[in-house]
Amino acid sequence: MEMIDYIREQPLVYQKVLADRKKIAEGFVSVFTAEKPDHIYLIASGTSRNAASAAALFMQEILGMDVTVMAASVADGFMGKHPLAIYISQGGNSTNTIAALTRHSDVPSIAFTGNPKGVINTLADHYIEIPCGEETAGPKTKGYTITILSLYLMALEAALESGKLQSSEYAECISALEAAGNMMADNINAAVSWTEGNKERLKTLRQVYAIGGGISKIVAEEGALKLMETFLIPAYGFEFEEFLHGPACSINPGVSGFYLLPEKASPDYVRMCSLAEYHRGYSETVFLIGTEASDDKRDFAIQRTGKWYTAPFEEILLLQAVAAIIPGLLNIAEIGMDRFKQLDSILKMKEKGDPS
């Protein structure tokens, strides 16, 4: 299977995970109830870290406690009297995550991986499977969305069980997540059509800025990673306001842009559109995600729930589609994975036998 196949699997897997949420979350609820943590750490690398960063904002709000994301290589300095560390790795064998878990074996831990045979699982106190199924393509897509969804559901079920969340609040969140899942197939189809309609422009990408505010900044970082892994070019994710304070000065004809717009009611909507128009004065390859219907082929309208926390399931789909489709047209689709394997043979980023 190829990257696009896994992208198209997302709606079905998403809906199955949502339907099975009680069973999927029961391990976390049990640990949360027993440990009574006052601080949760999500430790991961790459796409798993981007997923953790998106989920942490929601988990913190729902659970009413600090939820901190750490890159595995710098996971140190755990705070709180009762910290709980969740080590996230889709393949389950990332050497930096294994090293982090080994360094902090005294901290209660959960291995959250997509590989039941992963080394990380044997080192942690508890194991929970990321229920995304196999994903053998190098750049991960369904693993990203399902990791976020699963962490959301763990927080919701634990908050409901512990009394931190009212049943009406729980129901409202589940309803929004269901709506996002129901929209996903249409959004993917629209993303694929948009990508095909803009393929000539997209084939010219050489350097990319992806820009968003709030949780969309985190989505932008994952989108940039997907473009780096597949187009083999520099790509950077920025928070909107921080982009204005310096980085925007580097806009030039060689820099393309993907702007993840907020809801139209947001005061930042017009400001971000104005920035995008300024950028288009330098480059033809500047694209808007989240516009209303437009005559400009570069604008992409998406279906949204209106809830901030469903943005990762809505906005990432276009960037996933672009990363999956265009490199094949450039005959570079396999190069990124080949380079990763070469680097892994030198730097040992994965334990031997890691399927990813």
C-alpha positions, 0 to 999 in steps of 0.5 A: 500500500502507498501513502494515499491508500492510508490517507483514504483509510482514515475515515473508516479507522477514525469512526471505528476508534470512536465507536470503540472508545470505552475499550480503547481508553480503559487501560489509560483510565485504569492507570490514571485512576490508580496513579492519580497523576498531577502532571502528564508527559507525552514523549515522542519524536517526529509525527508522533511528537506532532500528534502529541503536541496537538493532543496535549492542548485538548488533554490539558483542558479536559483533565485540568492539569499540565500536559507537557510534550517532550522530544524523546532525546531531551526528555528530562526534568519531570515536575510534579509529585506524581508525574505520569509519562506516556511514551509514543511511537508508532513503530515501537522501536525508536532508539531515542524513545527507548533511551528516554524510558530507560533513563526514567524507569522510576517514573510511572510509564505507559508505552503507547505504540502501534506495534505490539512487539515493540521494544518500548512496550517491554520497558514501560509499566503499561502498554496501550496499542495505537489502534491505527493498524499497519502503516508501512509507508514511510511518512505516517498519515493515519497514525497521526490522526488516530494517535490524536483521536486516541489521546483525546478519547483517553482524556475524555474517558478518564475525566468522565470517570474521575468526575472532572468532566460532566456527562453533558460536556463529554457528550458535546465533545463526542458529538463534535468528534463524530461530526469531524469523522463524518466530514473526513471522507468528503474532505479527503476527496476534495483534497485529492481533487484540489491537488490534481487541479493544482499539480503543475504549481505544486510540482514547482515547490522548492521551499515552503512555509506553513502558517497557522494560529492556535492548534493550527500552528501544530498542524502546520508543523506536521504538514511541513514535516510531510512535505520535507519527507516527500518533496525532499525540500526545506519546509517550516511550520510557524505560528501566525503571530510569531511568523510576523515578528521576523520570519515574514521578512524572508518571504521571496519569490522562491518561498511557497506558502500554505496558510491554515486559516481560522474560522471566518469569525476570528479576528485573525481571518482577515489579517492572515488573508492579508498576509497571504495576499502579500505573499502572493505578490512574490509567489504564485505558489501560495495556498489557502486552507479553510477559505469559503468557495473561491474562484482562485484554484489555489484556495481550498475550502474544507468542511469544519465542525466549528470546534477548535480541537477538531482542526487537526482532522480537517486541516492536515488532509490537504497537506497529506494529499499533496505529500502523497500525490505530487512526489510521484509525479516528480519521480521522487516518491521512494527517495525519502524512504531510501535516505531514511534507511541509509541514515538509519544504517549509520545512526541507528534511529530504530532498533533492528526489526522495526517494521516502520 
